[in-house]
Amino acid sequence: MDNSIVLCTLVMSLGLFGMATSKNIIKSIICLNVTQTAIILFLLHLFHNLDADIPMVPLTMDRFTDPLPQALMITTIVIGAAVTSIALLMSIKVFHYYGTLDWTELFSKDD
């Protein structure tokens, strides 16, 4: 097994573990970003081809790399940035309304 796949799996597992055990909303958002980055790196590694030409000017049609995975990962990065910004905005609103960012305190309040 390749070392980069093991590293991506380890980072993704750490992000998932952080999301499951974090009691702070901001830490959960950061762990979500770590998990997303590990998944993007893993998928880019799967579609990486060293001996292929760029699709702009391929010398032969049998040895060019597919640009679709890179385009999808760029789209994923943009969507992830939007989700992160909305999650941070919502955490600010939660803090202003409840006065805390702790998950356990939020779910234990009786309003």
N, C-alpha and C positions, 0 to 999 in steps of 0.2 A: 504494500500500500504506500502511496506517495505521502511524503511528509506534509505537503501543503494541504492535502485532504484531511489528514489527522489534525493539523492546526486549525483549519476552518471548523471542523467538527467540535474541537475543544472550545474554541471561542463561542460558537453557537450554543453549546451546552452551558457555558458560563453565563451567557446572556439570558438563557431560559431559566437557569437557576436563580439569577439575580431578580428576574421578574417575579418568580414564584415566592421568593423569600423577602423581598423588599417591603418595608412598611411605609416608605416615603414615595409620594407620587412622582417627584422629580427623578429619584433613583430608578423607578420603574420605567420612565420614559427613556432614560439613558440606556438601561439594559435592553429596551426594545430596539434602540438604534444600534447597539452592539450586535444583537442577533440579526438584524437586517443586513448589516455590513458583512457579517460572516456568511450569510446566505448568498449575497451578491458575489463575494469572492469565490465561493464554492462553485456557483454556476458559471462564472467566467473561466474558472480553471477547467471545468468539464469541457467547454467548447474551445479551449485554447489549442491552436495548431501551429507548431513552430515552422514546419516546412511548407507553409502555404503562402501565396502571394496576396497582396492587398487587392480588393475587388475593383479598385479604380482602373488600373491598367494591367489586367492579368496577361502574362506571357502565353500561357496555355489555359484553356478553360477547365482542365481537370485539377488544377492546383491552386484554387483561390479560396480564401477563407470567407465564411458566411458572416455578413455584418449584422444579421438579425439579433443574435444574442447580445451583442454590445449595445445595440439600439434599445433593446428591451431593458437592459440593466440601467442605462441612462434614464429611461422613463421611470424605472423603479426608484432610482435615487431621487428624482424630482418629486414623485408621489410621497416618498418617505419624508422628504423635507417638509412637504405640506402637512402631512399627518403629525409630524413632530411640532410644527408651529401651532397647529390647532390644539394639540394635547397640552402644550405649555400655556396657551391662552386659557384653556379650560381649567388648568390647575391654578392659574392666577384667580379666576373667578371663584373657584372652590375655596381658595384661601381667604378671599375677601368675604365670602358668605359665611363660612364655617369657622374661620380663624385657625385652621390647621391643615397640614398636608399629610397627616398620618392616616393610612388606610383603616387601621383598627379603631381610631377615634371617630372617623367618619361613619363607620357602620355601627358603632355602639351608641351614637347619639339618638335620643328620643325626642323628635320634634313634633 
